[in-house]
Amino acid sequence: MLDCSGSMAAGGALARAKGVLLALMEQAYRRRERVALLCFAGTRVELRLPPRKAAAWNDDWVAPIGAGGGTPLAPAVAQAAQLLAAGTAAGGEGWLWLLTDGRVRDMPPRPAQATQVRVIDFERGRLRLARAQALARAWGAECLRAQAWD
């Protein structure tokens, strides 16, 4: 799941998140895993990549992903839960990666279908709210700083 909200556009967080996304997709490709991508911003959740076997990706694939608006995390999590349920029913592993700066108003519960969750925190700046870390703690998930990919 990729947070494409307005706060991610500020300071280049979305651009960095796209780079991390490409690295994650490359790992999935090498392992021949199945992947899907949900992007969420404003009031929309968009299935940018329906569930499928990972393929080779490049910058041209992520370049059109834009940002703006609020952070509809709860609807994105609900849609991710549906995708995970279908994937685990078909024998998938139920991994969920959330790339976000954590600037959300709602803290939805962890999708029950997610067997492994990783939150990648893109928050930067002088005033850090640590909401991505709080969400990861609430979900019993690992929270990784985006700087690990720099």
MIDOSE-1310 file (N, C-alpha, C; in nm, 2 decimals, decimal comma, always signed):
residues 150
mldc	+0,08/-0,12/+0,00/+0,00/+0,00/+0,00/+0,09/+0,12/+0,00; +0,06/+0,22/-0,09/+0,14/+0,34/-0,10/+0,06/+0,46/-0,07; +0,10/+0,53/+0,03/+0,03/+0,66/+0,07/+0,07/+0,76/-0,03; -0,03/+0,81/-0,10/+0,00/+0,92/-0,21/-0,07/+1,05/-0,17
sgsm	-0,08/+1,07/-0,04/-0,14/+1,19/+0,01/-0,06/+1,32/-0,01; -0,11/+1,43/+0,01/-0,04/+1,56/-0,01/+0,08/+1,57/+0,08; +0,08/+1,52/+0,20/+0,19/+1,52/+0,29/+0,31/+1,44/+0,24; +0,28/+1,34/+0,16/+0,39/+1,25/+0,10/+0,45/+1,33/-0,01
aagg	+0,38/+1,42/-0,08/+0,44/+1,49/-0,19/+0,54/+1,60/-0,13; +0,52/+1,65/-0,01/+0,61/+1,75/+0,05/+0,74/+1,68/+0,08; +0,85/+1,75/+0,05/+0,98/+1,71/+0,09/+1,03/+1,59/+0,01; +0,96/+1,55/-0,09/+1,01/+1,44/-0,17/+0,99/+1,30/-0,12
alar	+0,90/+1,29/-0,02/+0,87/+1,16/+0,04/+0,81/+1,06/-0,06; +0,72/+1,11/-0,15/+0,66/+1,02/-0,24/+0,77/+0,97/-0,34; +0,86/+1,05/-0,39/+0,96/+1,01/-0,48/+1,05/+0,91/-0,42; +1,08/+0,92/-0,29/+1,16/+0,82/-0,22/+1,08/+0,69/-0,20
akgv	+0,95/+0,71/-0,17/+0,87/+0,59/-0,16/+0,86/+0,51/-0,29; +0,86/+0,58/-0,40/+0,86/+0,51/-0,53/+0,99/+0,43/-0,55; +1,10/+0,48/-0,51/+1,22/+0,41/-0,52/+1,22/+0,29/-0,43; +1,17/+0,30/-0,31/+1,16/+0,18/-0,22/+1,06/+0,08/-0,28
llal	+0,96/+0,13/-0,33/+0,86/+0,04/-0,40/+0,92/-0,04/-0,51; +1,00/+0,03/-0,59/+1,07/-0,05/-0,70/+1,17/-0,15/-0,64; +1,24/-0,12/-0,53/+1,33/-0,22/-0,47/+1,25/-0,34/-0,42; +1,13/-0,31/-0,35/+1,05/-0,42/-0,30/+1,00/-0,51/-0,42
meqa	+0,96/-0,44/-0,52/+0,91/-0,52/-0,64/+1,02/-0,60/-0,70; +1,14/-0,55/-0,71/+1,25/-0,63/-0,76/+1,28/-0,75/-0,68; +1,27/-0,74/-0,54/+1,29/-0,85/-0,45/+1,18/-0,95/-0,48; +1,06/-0,91/-0,49/+0,95/-1,00/-0,52/+0,97/-1,07/-0,65
yrrr	+1,02/-1,00/-0,75/+1,04/-1,06/-0,88/+1,14/-1,17/-0,87; +1,25/-1,15/-0,80/+1,36/-1,25/-0,78/+1,30/-1,37/-0,71; +1,21/-1,35/-0,62/+1,16/-1,47/-0,55/+1,03/-1,53/-0,61; +0,99/-1,47/-0,73/+0,87/-1,52/-0,80/+0,75/-1,51/-0,71
erva	+0,73/-1,41/-0,64/+0,62/-1,39/-0,55/+0,50/-1,32/-0,63; +0,39/-1,33/-0,57/+0,27/-1,25/-0,62/+0,26/-1,12/-0,55; +0,23/-1,02/-0,62/+0,22/-0,88/-0,56/+0,09/-0,81/-0,61; +0,06/-0,71/-0,54/-0,05/-0,61/-0,58/-0,01/-0,48/-0,52
llcf	-0,07/-0,37/-0,58/-0,04/-0,24/-0,53/-0,17/-0,16/-0,52; -0,19/-0,11/-0,40/-0,30/-0,01/-0,37/-0,23/+0,12/-0,34; -0,28/+0,23/-0,41/-0,24/+0,36/-0,38/-0,36/+0,44/-0,32; -0,34/+0,52/-0,23/-0,45/+0,59/-0,16/-0,42/+0,73/-0,14
agtr	-0,52/+0,82/-0,17/-0,50/+0,97/-0,15/-0,64/+1,03/-0,16; -0,65/+1,15/-0,10/-0,78/+1,22/-0,11/-0,89/+1,14/-0,05; -0,98/+1,10/-0,13/-1,09/+1,01/-0,09/-1,09/+0,88/-0,16; -0,98/+0,86/-0,24/-0,98/+0,74/-0,33/-0,88/+0,64/-0,29
velr	-0,91/+0,51/-0,31/-0,82/+0,40/-0,30/-0,82/+0,34/-0,44; -0,70/+0,33/-0,50/-0,69/+0,28/-0,64/-0,60/+0,15/-0,64; -0,66/+0,05/-0,70/-0,58/-0,07/-0,73/-0,49/-0,05/-0,85; -0,37/+0,00/-0,83/-0,28/+0,03/-0,94/-0,22/-0,10/-1,01
lppr	-0,21/-0,20/-0,93/-0,16/-0,33/-0,98/-0,24/-0,44/-0,92; -0,33/-0,50/-1,00/-0,41/-0,62/-0,95/-0,31/-0,73/-0,91; -0,35/-0,82/-0,82/-0,27/-0,93/-0,78/-0,22/-1,01/-0,90; -0,09/-1,03/-0,90/-0,03/-1,11/-1,01/+0,11/-1,15/-0,97
kaaa	+0,17/-1,23/-1,05/+0,31/-1,27/-1,03/+0,40/-1,15/-1,06; +0,50/-1,12/-0,97/+0,58/-1,01/-0,99/+0,66/-1,01/-1,12; +0,68/-0,90/-1,18/+0,75/-0,89/-1,31/+0,86/-0,78/-1,29; +0,94/-0,77/-1,39/+1,05/-0,67/-1,38/+0,99/-0,53/-1,39
wndd	+1,03/-0,44/-1,31/+0,97/-0,30/-1,31/+1,08/-0,20/-1,34; +1,04/-0,08/-1,38/+1,13/+0,03/-1,40/+1,06/+0,16/-1,36; +1,14/+0,27/-1,37/+1,09/+0,40/-1,33/+0,97/+0,44/-1,41; +0,96/+0,40/-1,53/+0,84/+0,44/-1,61/+0,71/+0,39/-1,55
wvap	+0,71/+0,28/-1,48/+0,59/+0,22/-1,42/+0,54/+0,31/-1,31; +0,63/+0,36/-1,22/+0,59/+0,44/-1,11/+0,58/+0,59/-1,13; +0,64/+0,64/-1,24/+0,64/+0,78/-1,26/+0,50/+0,85/-1,26; +0,40/+0,78/-1,32/+0,27/+0,85/-1,33/+0,19/+0,86/-1,19
igag	+0,24/+0,79/-1,09/+0,18/+0,79/-0,96/+0,19/+0,93/-0,90; +0,08/+1,00/-0,88/+0,08/+1,14/-0,83/+0,04/+1,14/-0,68; +0,03/+1,26/-0,63/-0,01/+1,27/-0,49/-0,10/+1,40/-0,47; -0,17/+1,39/-0,36/-0,25/+1,51/-0,33/-0,37/+1,47/-0,24
ggtp	-0,41/+1,56/-0,15/-0,53/+1,53/-0,07/-0,50/+1,47/+0,06; -0,60/+1,41/+0,12/-0,59/+1,35/+0,25/-0,53/+1,21/+0,25; -0,55/+1,14/+0,36/-0,50/+1,00/+0,37/-0,61/+0,91/+0,41; -0,68/+0,85/+0,31/-0,79/+0,76/+0,35/-0,74/+0,62/+0,38
lapa	-0,67/+0,61/+0,50/-0,61/+0,48/+0,54/-0,71/+0,37/+0,56; -0,82/+0,40/+0,63/-0,91/+0,30/+0,67/-0,97/+0,23/+0,55; -1,02/+0,30/+0,44/-1,07/+0,24/+0,32/-0,96/+0,16/+0,25; -0,83/+0,21/+0,26/-0,72/+0,14/+0,19/-0,70/+0,00/+0,26
vaqa	-0,70/+0,01/+0,40/-0,68/-0,11/+0,47/-0,79/-0,21/+0,45; -0,91/-0,16/+0,44/-1,03/-0,25/+0,41/-1,01/-0,32/+0,28; -0,97/-0,25/+0,17/-0,95/-0,31/+0,04/-0,83/-0,40/+0,04; -0,73/-0,37/+0,12/-0,61/-0,46/+0,13/-0,65/-0,59/+0,20
aqll	-0,74/-0,58/+0,30/-0,79/-0,70/+0,37/-0,86/-0,79/+0,27; -0,94/-0,74/+0,18/-1,01/-0,82/+0,08/-0,91/-0,89/-0,02; -0,81/-0,81/-0,06/-0,70/-0,87/-0,15/-0,63/-0,98/-0,08; -0,59/-0,95/+0,05/-0,52/-1,05/+0,13/-0,60/-1,18/+0,15
aagt	-0,73/-1,16/+0,18/-0,82/-1,28/+0,20/-0,82/-1,36/+0,07; -0,83/-1,30/-0,04/-0,83/-1,38/-0,17/-0,70/-1,44/-0,19; -0,59/-1,37/-0,16/-0,46/-1,43/-0,19/-0,42/-1,54/-0,09; -0,46/-1,53/+0,04/-0,43/-1,64/+0,13/-0,52/-1,76/+0,10
aagg	-0,64/-1,74/+0,05/-0,73/-1,85/+0,02/-0,67/-1,93/-0,10; -0,59/-1,86/-0,18/-0,52/-1,92/-0,30/-0,38/-1,97/-0,26; -0,35/-1,97/-0,13/-0,22/-2,02/-0,09/-0,11/-1,92/-0,07; -0,14/-1,79/-0,08/-0,05/-1,68/-0,06/-0,01/-1,67/+0,08
egwl	+0,09/-1,58/+0,11/+0,15/-1,57/+0,24/+0,09/-1,46/+0,33; +0,02/-1,36/+0,27/-0,05/-1,26/+0,34/+0,04/-1,15/+0,39; +0,14/-1,11/+0,32/+0,23/-1,00/+0,35/+0,17/-0,87/+0,32; +0,19/-0,77/+0,40/+0,14/-0,63/+0,38/+0,25/-0,54/+0,41
wllt	+0,28/-0,45/+0,31/+0,38/-0,35/+0,33/+0,30/-0,22/+0,32; +0,32/-0,13/+0,41/+0,26/+0,01/+0,41/+0,37/+0,11/+0,40; +0,37/+0,19/+0,29/+0,47/+0,30/+0,28/+0,40/+0,43/+0,30; +0,43/+0,50/+0,41/+0,36/+0,61/+0,46/+0,44/+0,70/+0,54
dgrv	+0,40/+0,83/+0,55/+0,46/+0,92/+0,65/+0,38/+0,92/+0,78; +0,27/+0,84/+0,79/+0,19/+0,83/+0,91/+0,10/+0,94/+0,94; +0,09/+1,04/+0,85/+0,01/+1,16/+0,88/-0,14/+1,12/+0,85; -0,20/+1,05/+0,94/-0,33/+1,00/+0,92/-0,42/+1,04/+1,04
rdmp	-0,55/+1,05/+1,02/-0,63/+1,08/+1,13/-0,69/+0,96/+1,20; -0,71/+0,85/+1,12/-0,77/+0,73/+1,17/-0,66/+0,62/+1,19; -0,68/+0,54/+1,28/-0,59/+0,43/+1,30/-0,67/+0,30/+1,29; -0,69/+0,25/+1,17/-0,78/+0,13/+1,16/-0,71/+0,01/+1,21
prpa	-0,78/-0,09/+1,25/-0,72/-0,22/+1,30/-0,64/-0,29/+1,19; -0,54/-0,37/+1,23/-0,46/-0,45/+1,14/-0,56/-0,55/+1,07; -0,54/-0,56/+0,94/-0,62/-0,66/+0,87/-0,59/-0,80/+0,92; -0,69/-0,88/+0,96/-0,67/-1,01/+1,02/-0,60/-1,10/+0,92
qatq	-0,62/-1,08/+0,79/-0,56/-1,16/+0,69/-0,41/-1,14/+0,67; -0,36/-1,03/+0,72/-0,21/-1,00/+0,71/-0,13/-1,08/+0,81; -0,06/-1,18/+0,76/+0,02/-1,26/+0,85/+0,15/-1,19/+0,89; +0,20/-1,11/+0,80/+0,33/-1,03/+0,82/+0,30/-0,89/+0,77
vrvi	+0,34/-0,79/+0,86/+0,32/-0,65/+0,82/+0,45/-0,58/+0,85; +0,48/-0,49/+0,75/+0,59/-0,40/+0,76/+0,54/-0,26/+0,73; +0,57/-0,16/+0,81/+0,54/-0,02/+0,79/+0,67/+0,05/+0,76; +0,68/+0,11/+0,65/+0,80/+0,19/+0,62/+0,76/+0,34/+0,64
dfer	+0,84/+0,40/+0,73/+0,81/+0,54/+0,77/+0,89/+0,64/+0,69; +0,81/+0,73/+0,62/+0,88/+0,83/+0,54/+0,87/+0,97/+0,60; +0,83/+0,98/+0,73/+0,82/+1,11/+0,79/+0,96/+1,17/+0,81; +0,97/+1,30/+0,78/+1,09/+1,38/+0,79/+1,05/+1,51/+0,84
grlr	+1,15/+1,59/+0,87/+1,13/+1,73/+0,92/+1,16/+1,74/+1,06; +1,14/+1,87/+1,11/+1,17/+1,90/+1,25/+1,07/+1,85/+1,34; +0,94/+1,86/+1,30/+0,83/+1,82/+1,38/+0,79/+1,68/+1,34; +0,83/+1,58/+1,42/+0,79/+1,44/+1,39/+0,68/+1,40/+1,48
lara	+0,57/+1,34/+1,43/+0,46/+1,30/+1,51/+0,47/+1,15/+1,54; +0,56/+1,07/+1,47/+0,58/+0,93/+1,50/+0,45/+0,85/+1,48; +0,36/+0,89/+1,40/+0,23/+0,82/+1,38/+0,25/+0,68/+1,31; +0,35/+0,68/+1,22/+0,37/+0,55/+1,15/+0,42/+0,45/+1,25
qala	+0,51/+0,49/+1,34/+0,56/+0,40/+1,45/+0,45/+0,36/+1,54; +0,36/+0,45/+1,57/+0,24/+0,42/+1,66/+0,15/+0,32/+1,59; +0,13/+0,34/+1,46/+0,05/+0,24/+1,39/+0,11/+0,10/+1,38; +0,24/+0,10/+1,36/+0,31/-0,03/+1,36/+0,30/-0,10/+1,49
rawg	+0,32/-0,02/+1,60/+0,31/-0,08/+1,74/+0,17/-0,13/+1,76; +0,07/-0,06/+1,72/-0,07/-0,10/+1,74/-0,10/-0,23/+1,66; -0,04/-0,24/+1,54/-0,06/-0,36/+1,46/+0,04/-0,47/+1,49; +0,13/-0,45/+1,59/+0,23/-0,56/+1,62/+0,32/-0,58/+1,50
aecl	+0,35/-0,47/+1,43/+0,43/-0,48/+1,30/+0,57/-0,42/+1,32; +0,66/-0,45/+1,24/+0,79/-0,39/+1,23/+0,78/-0,25/+1,16; +0,84/-0,15/+1,22/+0,84/-0,02/+1,15/+0,99/+0,01/+1,11; +1,01/+0,03/+0,98/+1,14/+0,05/+0,92/+1,14/+0,20/+0,88
raqa	+1,25/+0,27/+0,91/+1,27/+0,40/+0,86/+1,31/+0,40/+0,71; +1,26/+0,49/+0,64/+1,29/+0,49/+0,49/+1,43/+0,51/+0,46; +1,51/+0,58/+0,56/+1,65/+0,60/+0,54/+1,73/+0,47/+0,52; +1,67/+0,36/+0,56/+1,74/+0,23/+0,54/+1,76/+0,20/+0,39
wd	+1,69/+0,26/+0,31/+1,70/+0,24/+0,16/+1,78/+0,35/+0,09; +1,82/+0,45/+0,17/+1,89/+0,56/+0,11/+2,04/+0,52/+0,08
